[in-house]
Amino acid sequence: MFDPASIGLAISVGSKAFGLLKQGIAAGREIQDMASQLSEWGRAVSDIAYAAQRADEPPGVFKTLFGGKTQNAIDIFAAQKQCEQQRKELKQLITYQYGHDAWQQFTDIERRVRQQQQDQVYRRKELIEGILEAALWTGIILATSVIAGFGLYFWGRYLGRW
């Protein structure tokens, strides 16, 4: 799950990349020359969309124990609205400067970046979260078993059976 700091980082990286994109388009640079800014902005938008998707899922152990759900939801909502506004501006700028075909190229690049992000980063994050959650549950079950074992032992000693 994304914490507020990660969402804030995605917003700041996305805003910086968006500003550079706007400057480049205004200066007449080609879309292909601004691939790194497109990629950064796409990753930031993808991170925010992933955080929103994960917020809709039922909470796991870590989310229940350590999650600040209300603040996280507010951060995600604000970030989504900012991304929507940036997307509208980019569409207007790109379509005006380069035509509708350039917007199609942009959406293709964004789709590829989002897919790469999902394949690489998000799956690894989900795997690590799953492993930590399994370890936590194993620890809880083990601790409960040890406590129950000690309780049974001392109960047996109290009754004089051991």
BELZIUR-V600087 format. One record per residue. N is the residue number from 1. RES is the residue in one small letter. SS is DSSP state (@ for helix, = for strand, . for the rest). OMEGA is omega in whole degrees, -180 to 180 (999 if undefined). Layout:
# BELZIUR-V600087
n = (N,N)
res = (RES,RES)
ss = (SS,SS)
omega = (OMEGA,OMEGA)
This chain:
# BELZIUR-V600087
n = (1,2,3,4,5,6,7,8,9,10,11,12,13,14,15,16,17,18,19,20,21,22,23,24,25,26,27,28,29,30,31,32,33,34,35,36,37,38,39,40,41,42,43,44,45,46,47,48,49,50,51,52,53,54,55,56,57,58,59,60,61,62,63,64,65,66,67,68,69,70,71,72,73,74,75,76,77,78,79,80,81,82,83,84,85,86,87,88,89,90,91,92,93,94,95,96,97,98,99,100,101,102,103,104,105,106,107,108,109,110,111,112,113,114,115,116,117,118,119,120,121,122,123,124,125,126,127,128,129,130,131,132,133,134,135,136,137,138,139,140,141,142,143,144,145,146,147,148,149,150,151,152,153,154,155,156,157,158,159,160,161,162)
res = (m,f,d,p,a,s,i,g,l,a,i,s,v,g,s,k,a,f,g,l,l,k,q,g,i,a,a,g,r,e,i,q,d,m,a,s,q,l,s,e,w,g,r,a,v,s,d,i,a,y,a,a,q,r,a,d,e,p,p,g,v,f,k,t,l,f,g,g,k,t,q,n,a,i,d,i,f,a,a,q,k,q,c,e,q,q,r,k,e,l,k,q,l,i,t,y,q,y,g,h,d,a,w,q,q,f,t,d,i,e,r,r,v,r,q,q,q,q,d,q,v,y,r,r,k,e,l,i,e,g,i,l,e,a,a,l,w,t,g,i,i,l,a,t,s,v,i,a,g,f,g,l,y,f,w,g,r,y,l,g,r,w)
ss = (.,.,.,@,@,@,@,@,@,@,@,@,@,@,@,@,@,@,@,@,@,@,@,@,@,@,.,.,.,.,@,@,@,@,@,@,@,@,@,@,@,@,@,@,@,@,@,@,@,@,@,@,@,@,@,@,.,.,.,.,@,@,@,@,@,@,.,.,@,@,@,@,@,@,@,@,@,@,@,@,@,@,@,@,@,@,@,@,@,@,@,@,@,@,@,@,@,@,.,@,@,@,@,@,@,@,@,@,@,@,@,@,@,@,@,@,@,@,@,@,@,@,@,@,@,@,@,@,@,@,@,@,@,@,@,@,@,@,@,@,@,@,@,@,@,@,@,@,@,@,@,@,@,@,@,@,@,@,@,.,.,.)
omega = (179,176,-178,179,179,179,177,178,179,178,-177,178,179,180,178,179,179,178,178,176,180,180,-180,179,179,180,177,178,178,180,-178,179,-178,-176,-178,177,176,-180,179,-180,179,178,180,178,179,178,-179,178,179,178,178,178,-180,179,180,-178,177,-175,173,-178,-178,179,-179,-176,-170,-174,170,-167,-176,-180,179,180,179,179,-180,180,-180,180,178,180,178,179,178,180,179,179,179,-180,180,180,179,-178,-177,180,180,-174,-170,180,-175,179,178,177,177,177,180,-179,176,178,-180,179,179,179,-180,180,177,179,-180,-178,-173,-168,-172,179,178,179,178,178,179,179,178,179,179,179,177,178,178,178,177,177,179,-180,179,180,178,179,179,179,179,178,177,179,178,180,-178,175,177,177,179,180,179,-179,177,999)
